[in-house]
Amino acid sequence: MKKKVEEFIGKKIDKGLYPGCQVLIGHQGDVVLNLSLGSKVKGSASQTDRVNENTLFNLVSRHISYVG
């Protein structure tokens, strides 16, 4: 599973959809997978910009209402 998730996320990062992310998968109270991939800054190769388990992200939500 880890390899599949890494490949999936890696393709999204390579396409520029986002520079990096964290993936946490749990099952029945146990952590099954905990990955930190990519960078906090698009295009950065700096180790200080790498996503890690302590990285905090701003979350944005969009809500679109359709009347019809």
Protein Blocks (a to p, Z undefined) as FASTA:
>chain_A
ZZmmmmmmmmmmmnopagbdcddddeehiafbdcdehjfbghiabfklpccfkbccdddd
ddddddZZ
